[in-house]
Structures are given as C-alpha cells and as structure tokens.
C-alpha cells in the first residue's frame, strides 16, 4: 500500500514539474499533454500515434452529404472530403482517405 501511495505521489510530482515527450507534431497531442496526468497521457499517446498529424474540421452538412476539411500538418496539405450518409461512402479527389481510412465516423 505504501509503495502504491509513493508511486502516486511521484506521478503527481512529474505531472506538475516535468513535461511529457511529444511524439507527433499534432497540436491536439500538445494540448492534451498539459491537461492529462502523465500516465493518462501515455495511454492517450498510443491512440494518437495511430493518426498522422491532422486536423479534421466539419465544414457543412447538406441533407445526406457532410463535407470535412482535413489539414495534414506533417505534409502541410489540405483536403476536402465528403461523406454521403445515404450510401455510407467517403470520397476525396486524391483518394488518400479511401485507402488510408483516416476518417472515423
């Protein structure tokens, strides 16, 4: 019990006095690094590493079609992706998202 308490005190100290190592250029990862404790952040990082440094912004929704703007920070590129709910299809002119499956709906 005492070891567990000591480990918790050390984790709290590290959270307040040390910055965790960022593994991607994602602004989302950076933001979460200051919100989560280090232990929770490490678990979060496992999920983040599955995604490239991207930002997904919902632009419009028109009946069955939803349009997203995707920014790839690593490649400094932007894409427009459409999701057709009636057909359950995602499309992009570059076809990158159909092959990589970056959008999780």
N, C-alpha and C positions, 0 to 999 in steps of 0.2 A: 504494500500500500504506500509506503514511504517513497519507494522508487518511482511509482506512478506519479505521485504528487511532485516529486523533484523534476521529473520529465516534463510535467505540465508547466511548472514554473520556468523551466529553461525554454520551452516553446513560446511562452508568453513574452519572455525577455527577448528572444530572437525576433518575434513579430514586431516589437516596438523599436528595436535597436539595429536590426540588420535588414537590408533589402534582399529579397529573393532574386535569384538569377533568372532573367527573362530569356526564353528560348526562341522567340519569334519577334518579328518587327510589328506585330499586331498591337494597335492602341488598346484593344479590348483586353489583351493579356496584361498590359501595363496597368490599366485601370483596376483590374481585379487583384493585382499584386499588392495594392495598398488597402484593399477592402477586406480580403480574406486573411486568416491566420496562415502561417507558412505551411502547416500540414494540410489544410484545406486547399490552399493554392497549389500545392504539388499534385493533388488529385485533379484539380481543375486543369492544370497544365497537360496532363495526359490526354484530356479531351481536346484541348486547343491544338496540340501538336498534330492532330488528325486533320486540321484545316490549314490551308495556306493563310497568309496574312491578308485577309479580305474583310470588306465591309459590305453588308447587304442592306439596301435601303428600298423599302416598298414605295414605289412611285405612284401607281394608280391601280384602281380596280374598276373594271368596266364589265358589268354583268358576270360572265364566266371567266374573263381573262384578267389576270393580275400581272402587272409589269414591275420588275425589280431592276434596280441599278446596282451592279456589283463592281466594287473597286478592289483590284488586286494590288496591294502595297508592295509586294516583292517585285512584280514586273512593271509597276507603275502604269497599269492599264485599267480601262473601264469597259464594262459590258452591259448590255441591256438584255434581260432575259424575260420571257413571257411564260406564264403558267396558265394553261387552259384547263380549268377545273372540270368542264364537261367531258373532255377527252382524257383527262388525267395525264397531260403531256407538258413537258418543259422544253422550250426551244430557245436557241440563241443562234445568231448568224454564224458565229465562229465554231459552233458545235462542241466547244470545250466542255460545257456544263453537262451535255448529254453523256459524254464519255467519262468525265471525272466525277460526276454526281455530287457536286459541291453544295447544291441547294437541298436542304432537308425540309420538306413540307409536311 
